[in-house]
Amino acid sequence: MRRRSSLLFVVALLAGIGVPGPVRAADDAAWMFDPQVMVSIDLTIPGSSMEQISCDMGAPRPYVPATFTMTYRPRRGSTKTFGPWEITLRVKGQYGSFRCLGDKAGLKLKFPSGSRPDGLKKMTLNNMVQDESMVREVLSYEVFRSLGVAAPRTGYAQVTVNGTYQGIFLNLETMDDIALPRWFSSTQHLYEGSYGPWWGDVGDPFSGHYDVDEGDPDDRSDLQNLLDTSRNLDPGWYARMQPIADLEQMTKMWAAEWFLGHWDGYSQSITNNYYLHSDAAGRFSMLPWGTDQSFQWAERYQNAPDHYLYNGCVGDPICGGSYIDALQLIATRWSGYRLDRRADSVFRMVSADSGGVADVKGFVAARANEHRDFIATLPLAPLSLSLSASRSRRGEIRVTWRSPAWRRPPLAVPITEFAVEYRLGSGPWTRTSVAPAMVSTSTLTLTGLPAGSYTVRVRSLSDSLQSPSVSRSVTVR
């Protein structure tokens, strides 16, 4: 199994699936977050602890003492054994996934210093009771990670509680101060958000809607700033938000939620299952969570009042265009993910308990066509974009593109103008608008630019509609 796992990792690396950015911290536990790995976990929970674990979903959920042993027996190589150790655990889950202990309850485990499996502080065991295929979380998190969106890795575990086998659980990487340094250079806060107004006022950072998983629970000024700024929908939303939110990353996450049919996510009507991460400078990224009901359905544009970030973005010209570009980016990669084959591969690990993967594969096969139907409602993208940096006049870029009207039949969506956007390095985008000339080729010269590497993108506009952009890079000296 080890050789097969290594081969799959290499394939994933070449395909860009499930491989994070540069590793900044020790990752000794990486081996167990592999969908081709199945560990065995034995938990002994004494009666005194059982008395504190309620079947009432709304009751307090304290961590209680238990004994933990984990074993991994690869087909080749040495057996790994951890424990028996004294740990603490609690049940997890909300509407739909919550179960009583003994009825395949989801679990969170916490390990004390000196008794940690290859350095892990916590372990999350999802019961997958809402995913009979048992593959949805594995596949969806792979897609998120391939886009540079911080998302947990996954393995599997066969779990026994007090001598009674509970079934196969997803061993889901816990996003804590062990996992986060693999993605971020610093962490000020990690907030877990859930269920829109059900858990409290989304606009109040101290409401029950937000749990502080990392950082100071008493100082949430970074979150308050994010919420206050995002709710101001006056023109210039992107310019105000860009310094405090990685909007490029967020648009990729929301686009992936639609492509993956993750109806229980942030960008959908109930505003659920997400993390907000702020770095030391107070700049936020968003992380997905709870994808056990993905590959079902989702809305591409959903105007629920509680997701301020999403609403502000899709209503802003620059950020809204980035969202369309993110959808188009995933569309170009969709077939390359080979999620139908991945579903079959992962299914083999859980086939004894799984209800099959036919529904997942059917969804994957249909999604690309649904995206093409959406793109057909937008103006056609510009053609043949070229850039040239002037050698005689420093700080200038000549941008040239062709109108699609000159290469295609009469357009179903008339183009009213073009938008040219440019940025230095990974900085903010600046937009200029150009009325289309009644000629096949349009040109715009950007002036007064400092030296550096620029990305320029051009998109067609039709009133409030935008095409996907075409982009190129050039260096100004």
C-alpha positions as CSV (number, residue, x, y, z in Angstrom):
1,M,0.0,0.0,0.0
2,R,2.9,2.4,0.7
3,R,4.2,2.0,-2.9
4,R,0.7,2.6,-4.3
5,S,0.2,5.7,-2.0
6,S,3.6,7.1,-3.2
7,L,2.6,6.6,-6.8
8,L,-0.8,8.3,-6.3
9,F,1.0,11.3,-4.6
10,V,3.2,11.7,-7.6
11,V,0.2,11.5,-10.0
12,A,-1.5,14.1,-7.8
13,L,1.5,16.3,-7.9
14,L,1.7,16.2,-11.7
15,A,-2.0,16.9,-12.0
16,G,-1.9,19.7,-9.4
17,I,-4.4,17.9,-7.2
18,G,-4.2,18.0,-3.4
19,V,-0.7,19.4,-3.2
20,P,-0.3,22.5,-1.0
21,G,2.1,25.4,-1.4
22,P,5.6,25.4,0.2
23,V,5.8,23.5,3.4
24,R,6.8,25.8,6.2
25,A,6.5,23.4,9.1
26,A,7.2,19.8,10.0
27,D,4.7,17.5,8.4
28,D,5.4,14.1,10.0
29,A,1.7,13.1,10.0
30,A,1.3,13.6,6.2
31,W,1.3,9.9,5.6
32,M,-2.1,9.4,7.3
33,F,-3.8,12.1,5.3
34,D,-3.9,10.0,2.2
35,P,-7.2,8.5,0.9
36,Q,-5.4,5.3,0.3
37,V,-4.5,4.9,4.0
38,M,-6.9,3.3,6.5
39,V,-5.9,3.4,10.1
40,S,-7.5,1.5,13.0
41,I,-8.5,3.6,16.1
42,D,-9.6,2.0,19.3
43,L,-11.2,4.3,22.0
44,T,-12.0,3.3,25.5
45,I,-14.4,5.7,27.2
46,P,-15.0,5.1,30.9
47,G,-18.4,5.4,32.5
48,S,-17.6,8.7,34.2
49,S,-16.9,10.2,30.8
50,M,-20.0,8.6,29.2
51,E,-22.2,10.3,31.7
52,Q,-21.0,13.7,30.4
53,I,-21.8,12.9,26.8
54,S,-25.4,13.9,25.9
55,C,-27.6,12.9,23.0
56,D,-29.0,16.4,23.0
57,M,-27.4,18.3,20.1
58,G,-27.8,21.6,22.0
59,A,-26.2,20.4,25.2
60,P,-22.7,21.4,26.3
61,R,-19.9,19.3,24.7
62,P,-17.0,19.1,27.1
63,Y,-13.9,17.2,26.3
64,V,-13.8,14.1,28.5
65,P,-11.1,11.6,29.3
66,A,-10.6,8.5,27.1
67,T,-7.9,6.1,26.1
68,F,-6.7,6.1,22.5
69,T,-4.8,3.5,20.4
70,M,-4.1,3.9,16.7
71,T,-2.6,1.2,14.4
72,Y,-1.6,1.3,10.7
73,R,-0.7,-2.0,9.0
74,P,0.6,-1.3,5.5
75,R,0.8,-4.1,3.0
76,R,4.5,-3.5,2.9
77,G,6.7,-2.0,5.6
78,S,6.5,-1.8,9.4
79,T,3.3,-1.5,11.4
80,K,2.8,1.9,13.1
81,T,1.3,2.0,16.6
82,F,0.4,4.9,18.7
83,G,-0.8,4.5,22.3
84,P,-2.4,3.4,24.4
85,W,-2.6,7.1,25.5
86,E,-4.8,9.0,27.8
87,I,-6.5,11.7,25.8
88,T,-9.7,13.7,25.8
89,L,-12.5,13.7,23.3
90,R,-15.9,15.2,22.5
91,V,-18.7,14.5,20.0
92,K,-19.2,16.8,17.0
93,G,-21.8,17.6,14.4
94,Q,-24.9,19.7,13.9
95,Y,-28.2,19.3,12.0
96,G,-28.1,16.2,9.9
97,S,-24.7,14.8,11.0
98,F,-25.1,14.8,14.8
99,R,-25.4,11.3,16.3
100,C,-25.3,9.9,19.8
101,L,-22.2,8.1,21.0
102,G,-22.6,4.5,20.1
103,D,-24.6,5.4,16.9
104,K,-21.5,6.5,14.9
105,A,-21.1,9.9,16.5
106,G,-18.5,12.2,14.9
107,L,-15.6,12.9,17.2
108,K,-12.9,15.4,18.0
109,L,-9.8,14.1,19.8
110,K,-7.3,16.2,21.7
111,F,-3.8,14.8,22.5
112,P,-1.7,16.0,25.4
113,S,2.0,17.0,24.9
114,G,4.1,13.9,24.7
115,S,1.3,11.7,23.4
116,R,0.7,13.0,19.9
117,P,0.6,10.8,16.7
118,D,3.5,12.2,14.6
119,G,3.0,15.6,16.1
120,L,-0.8,16.1,15.8
121,K,-2.5,18.0,18.6
122,K,-6.0,17.2,17.4
123,M,-7.8,14.7,15.3
124,T,-11.2,15.1,13.6
125,L,-13.2,12.0,12.8
126,N,-16.2,12.7,10.5
127,N,-19.0,10.1,10.6
128,M,-20.0,10.7,6.9
129,V,-23.7,9.8,7.8
130,Q,-24.9,12.3,5.2
131,D,-22.6,11.0,2.5
132,E,-23.3,7.4,1.7
133,S,-20.6,7.4,-1.0
134,M,-18.0,8.3,1.6
135,V,-15.9,10.1,-1.2
136,R,-17.4,13.6,-1.4
137,E,-15.2,15.3,1.1
138,V,-12.0,13.7,-0.2
139,L,-12.7,14.8,-3.8
140,S,-14.0,18.3,-3.0
141,Y,-11.0,19.2,-0.8
142,E,-8.6,18.0,-3.5
143,V,-10.2,20.5,-5.9
144,F,-10.0,23.3,-3.4
145,R,-6.3,22.6,-2.7
146,S,-5.5,22.5,-6.4
147,L,-6.7,26.1,-6.6
148,G,-4.5,27.3,-3.8
149,V,-7.4,27.4,-1.3
150,A,-6.3,26.1,2.1
151,A,-8.3,23.0,2.8
152,P,-7.8,19.9,4.9
153,R,-6.3,16.7,3.7
154,T,-8.1,13.4,4.3
155,G,-7.6,9.7,5.2
156,Y,-9.8,7.0,6.6
157,A,-10.1,5.3,10.0
158,Q,-12.0,2.2,11.2
159,V,-13.1,3.2,14.7
160,T,-14.0,1.0,17.7
161,V,-15.6,2.5,20.8
162,N,-15.5,0.4,24.0
163,G,-15.0,-2.8,22.0
164,T,-17.9,-2.1,19.5
165,Y,-17.0,-1.4,15.9
166,Q,-18.6,1.9,14.8
167,G,-17.6,1.9,11.1
168,I,-15.4,3.8,8.7
169,F,-14.8,7.5,9.5
170,L,-13.1,10.2,7.6
171,N,-9.8,11.2,9.2
172,L,-10.0,14.9,8.5
173,E,-7.0,17.1,9.0
174,T,-7.8,19.6,11.7
175,M,-7.0,23.2,10.7
176,D,-5.1,24.4,13.7
177,D,-1.6,25.7,14.5
178,I,-0.1,22.5,13.2
179,A,-1.8,22.6,9.8
180,L,-2.1,26.4,9.2
181,P,1.6,27.1,8.9
182,R,1.7,24.9,5.8
183,W,-0.5,27.6,4.1
184,F,0.1,30.9,5.9
185,S,3.2,32.7,7.1
186,S,1.3,34.0,10.2
187,T,-2.0,33.5,12.0
188,Q,-3.8,36.2,14.0
189,H,-7.2,34.4,14.1
190,L,-9.1,31.4,12.7
191,Y,-12.8,31.9,13.0
192,E,-15.3,29.1,12.3
193,G,-18.6,30.5,11.0
194,S,-21.9,28.6,10.7
195,Y,-25.5,28.8,9.9
196,G,-26.0,32.5,9.1
197,P,-28.4,34.1,11.6
198,W,-29.4,30.7,13.2
199,W,-26.4,31.0,15.5
200,G,-26.6,34.8,15.9
201,D,-26.0,38.1,14.1
202,V,-23.5,37.6,11.3
203,G,-22.5,41.2,11.6
204,D,-21.5,40.8,15.3
205,P,-18.1,39.2,15.6
206,F,-18.9,38.2,19.2
207,S,-22.2,36.4,18.3
208,G,-22.7,32.7,18.5
209,H,-22.2,32.6,14.8
210,Y,-18.4,32.8,15.2
211,D,-16.2,30.4,17.1
212,V,-12.5,31.3,17.7
213,D,-10.4,28.2,17.0
214,E,-7.1,30.1,17.0
215,G,-6.2,33.5,18.4
216,D,-7.4,35.8,21.1
217,P,-11.1,35.2,21.7
218,D,-11.5,38.6,23.4
219,D,-10.0,40.9,20.7
220,R,-11.9,40.4,17.4
221,S,-11.2,43.8,16.0
222,D,-9.9,42.3,12.8
223,L,-13.2,40.5,12.2
224,Q,-15.2,43.6,13.1
225,N,-13.2,45.6,10.5
226,L,-13.8,42.9,7.8
227,L,-17.6,42.8,8.5
228,D,-18.0,46.6,8.7
229,T,-16.0,47.2,5.5
230,S,-17.7,44.4,3.5
231,R,-21.2,45.7,4.3
232,N,-20.5,49.1,2.7
233,L,-21.7,48.5,-0.8
234,D,-21.0,52.0,-2.1
235,P,-18.9,52.2,-5.3
236,G,-15.2,51.3,-4.7
237,W,-16.0,48.1,-2.7
238,Y,-13.0,46.3,-4.2
239,A,-10.5,49.1,-3.4
240,R,-11.7,49.2,0.2
241,M,-11.7,45.4,0.7
242,Q,-8.5,44.4,-1.1
243,P,-6.1,45.5,1.7
244,I,-8.0,43.4,4.2
245,A,-9.1,40.4,2.2
246,D,-7.5,38.1,-0.4
247,L,-10.3,38.4,-2.8
248,E,-8.6,36.4,-5.6
249,Q,-8.4,33.4,-3.2
250,M,-12.0,33.9,-2.0
251,T,-13.5,34.0,-5.5
252,K,-11.8,30.7,-6.3
253,M,-13.3,29.2,-3.2
254,W,-16.8,30.4,-4.1
255,A,-16.4,29.3,-7.7
256,A,-15.3,25.9,-6.5
257,E,-18.4,25.7,-4.2
258,W,-20.6,26.0,-7.3
259,F,-18.7,23.6,-9.5
260,L,-18.6,21.0,-6.6
261,G,-22.3,21.4,-5.9
262,H,-21.6,22.3,-2.3
263,W,-25.0,23.7,-1.4
264,D,-24.1,23.8,2.3
265,G,-21.2,26.3,1.8
266,Y,-20.5,30.0,2.4
267,S,-21.7,31.3,-0.9
268,Q,-25.1,29.5,-0.7
269,S,-28.3,30.5,1.0
270,I,-27.6,29.4,4.5
271,T,-24.0,30.8,4.7
272,N,-22.5,27.8,6.4
273,N,-19.4,25.7,6.7
274,Y,-16.4,28.0,6.3
275,Y,-13.4,29.4,8.2
276,L,-12.1,33.0,8.1
277,H,-8.3,33.2,8.6
278,S,-6.6,36.5,9.4
279,D,-2.8,36.9,9.3
280,A,-0.7,39.1,11.5
281,A,-1.6,42.2,9.3
282,G,-5.3,41.5,9.6
283,R,-5.8,40.3,6.0
284,F,-8.3,37.6,5.6
285,S,-8.6,34.4,3.6
286,M,-11.5,31.9,3.6
287,L,-11.3,28.1,4.0
288,P,-14.0,25.5,3.1
289,W,-15.4,23.0,5.6
290,G,-18.2,20.5,5.9
291,T,-18.3,19.4,2.3
292,D,-20.0,16.0,3.0
293,Q,-23.0,17.0,0.9
294,S,-21.1,18.3,-2.1
295,F,-21.7,17.0,-5.7
296,Q,-25.4,17.7,-5.4
297,W,-26.4,21.2,-6.3
298,A,-25.5,24.8,-5.7
299,E,-26.5,28.3,-7.1
300,R,-23.9,30.3,-9.1
301,Y,-25.3,33.6,-7.8
302,Q,-27.1,33.5,-4.4
303,N,-28.1,36.8,-2.8
304,A,-28.7,35.6,0.8
305,P,-28.4,38.7,3.0
306,D,-25.8,37.2,5.4
307,H,-22.8,36.5,3.2
308,Y,-21.5,40.1,3.1
309,L,-18.2,39.2,1.4
310,Y,-19.8,37.3,-1.5
311,N,-22.5,39.9,-2.0
312,G,-20.1,42.8,-2.1
313,C,-17.8,40.9,-4.5
314,V,-20.3,39.9,-7.1
315,G,-21.8,43.4,-7.1
316,D,-18.4,45.0,-7.7
317,P,-17.1,45.3,-11.3
318,I,-13.5,44.2,-10.6
319,C,-14.2,41.5,-8.0
320,G,-17.3,40.2,-9.9
321,G,-15.1,39.8,-12.9
322,S,-12.6,37.8,-10.9
323,Y,-15.4,35.5,-9.8
324,I,-16.3,34.8,-13.5
325,D,-12.6,34.2,-14.2
326,A,-12.4,31.7,-11.3
327,L,-15.4,29.8,-12.7
328,Q,-13.7,29.7,-16.1
329,L,-10.4,28.6,-14.6
330,I,-12.1,25.6,-12.9
331,A,-13.9,24.8,-16.2
332,T,-10.5,24.5,-18.0
333,R,-9.3,22.1,-15.3
334,W,-12.5,20.1,-14.7
335,S,-11.8,17.2,-17.1
336,G,-8.1,17.1,-16.0
337,Y,-9.2,16.4,-12.4
338,R,-10.7,13.1,-13.6
339,L,-13.0,13.1,-10.6
340,D,-14.9,10.1,-12.0
341,R,-11.7,8.0,-11.8
342,R,-10.8,9.5,-8.5
343,A,-14.2,8.5,-7.1
344,D,-13.7,4.9,-8.2
345,S,-10.2,4.9,-6.7
346,V,-11.2,6.2,-3.4
347,F,-14.4,4.1,-3.3
348,R,-12.2,1.0,-3.3
349,M,-11.0,1.9,0.2
350,V,-14.5,2.3,1.7
351,S,-16.5,-0.1,-0.5
352,A,-17.5,-2.3,2.5
353,D,-19.5,0.6,4.0
354,S,-20.1,2.9,1.0
355,G,-23.4,3.2,-0.9
356,G,-21.6,3.7,-4.2
357,V,-20.4,6.6,-6.3
358,A,-22.8,6.7,-9.2
359,D,-24.4,9.9,-8.2
360,V,-21.1,11.7,-7.7
361,K,-19.9,10.6,-11.1
362,G,-23.2,11.6,-12.8
363,F,-22.9,15.1,-11.3
364,V,-19.3,15.4,-12.4
365,A,-20.2,14.5,-16.0
366,A,-22.9,17.1,-16.2
367,R,-21.2,20.1,-14.6
368,A,-19.0,21.2,-17.5
369,N,-22.0,21.5,-19.8
370,E,-23.9,23.5,-17.2
371,H,-21.0,26.0,-17.1
372,R,-20.9,26.3,-20.9
373,D,-24.6,27.1,-20.8
374,F,-23.9,29.9,-18.4
375,I,-21.0,31.3,-20.4
376,A,-23.3,31.4,-23.4
377,T,-25.4,34.0,-21.6
378,L,-22.4,36.4,-21.3
379,P,-20.7,38.6,-24.0
380,L,-18.0,36.9,-25.9
381,A,-14.4,37.4,-24.6
382,P,-11.9,39.5,-26.6
383,L,-9.5,37.8,-28.9
384,S,-5.8,37.9,-29.6
385,L,-4.6,40.0,-26.7
386,S,-1.0,41.2,-27.0
387,L,1.1,43.5,-24.8
388,S,4.3,45.4,-25.5
389,A,6.3,47.6,-23.1
390,S,7.7,50.7,-24.8
391,R,11.4,50.9,-25.0
392,S,11.5,54.5,-26.0
393,R,9.0,55.7,-23.4
394,R,9.5,54.1,-20.0
395,G,6.4,53.3,-17.9
396,E,4.2,52.5,-20.9
397,I,2.4,49.3,-22.0
398,R,0.6,49.1,-25.3
399,V,-2.4,46.8,-25.0
400,T,-4.0,45.4,-28.3
401,W,-6.9,43.0,-28.7
402,R,-9.4,42.0,-31.4
403,S,-13.2,42.3,-31.0
404,P,-15.0,39.0,-31.1
405,A,-17.7,40.6,-33.3
406,W,-15.2,40.5,-36.2
407,R,-14.6,36.8,-36.0
408,R,-18.0,35.5,-34.9
409,P,-21.6,35.6,-36.2
410,P,-23.8,38.5,-34.8
411,L,-23.4,38.4,-31.1
412,A,-26.4,37.2,-29.0
413,V,-25.2,39.6,-26.2
414,P,-24.1,42.9,-27.7
415,I,-20.8,44.4,-26.4
416,T,-21.1,47.9,-25.1
417,E,-17.5,48.4,-24.1
418,F,-14.3,46.7,-23.0
419,A,-12.6,46.8,-19.6
420,V,-8.8,46.8,-19.3
421,E,-7.5,45.8,-15.9
422,Y,-3.8,45.8,-14.9
423,R,-1.8,45.2,-11.7
424,L,1.8,45.2,-10.6
425,G,2.9,41.9,-9.2
426,S,0.2,40.5,-6.9
427,G,-1.1,44.0,-6.0
428,P,-4.6,45.3,-6.6
429,W,-6.3,45.5,-10.0
430,T,-6.9,48.9,-11.6
431,R,-9.7,49.1,-14.2
432,T,-10.1,51.4,-17.2
433,S,-13.1,51.2,-19.7
434,V,-12.8,51.6,-23.4
435,A,-15.7,52.1,-25.8
436,P,-15.4,49.6,-28.7
437,A,-14.3,51.1,-31.9
438,M,-16.1,50.1,-35.1
439,V,-12.9,48.4,-36.2
440,S,-11.6,44.9,-35.7
441,T,-8.7,45.8,-33.5
442,S,-8.6,48.1,-30.4
443,T,-5.6,49.6,-28.7
444,L,-5.0,51.2,-25.3
445,T,-1.7,52.6,-24.0
446,L,-1.2,52.5,-20.2
447,T,1.2,55.3,-19.0
448,G,2.9,56.4,-15.9
449,L,3.7,52.9,-14.7
450,P,6.5,52.1,-12.3
451,A,9.0,49.4,-13.3
452,G,8.0,45.8,-12.6
453,S,6.1,42.8,-13.8
454,Y,2.5,43.5,-14.8
455,T,-0.5,41.4,-15.6
456,V,-3.1,42.9,-17.9
457,R,-6.5,41.4,-18.6
458,V,-9.2,42.5,-21.0
459,R,-12.9,41.5,-20.9
460,S,-16.0,42.4,-22.9
461,L,-18.9,44.2,-21.2
462,S,-22.6,44.4,-21.9
463,D,-24.2,46.7,-19.4
464,S,-24.0,44.7,-16.1
465,L,-22.7,41.5,-17.8
466,Q,-19.0,40.6,-18.1
467,S,-17.2,38.1,-20.2
468,P,-14.3,36.0,-18.8
469,S,-11.1,37.9,-19.3
470,V,-8.1,37.1,-21.5
471,S,-4.8,38.0,-19.8
472,R,-1.1,38.4,-20.5
473,S,2.0,39.5,-18.6
474,V,4.8,41.9,-19.5
475,T,7.7,43.5,-17.7
476,V,8.1,47.3,-17.6
477,R,11.8,48.4,-17.2
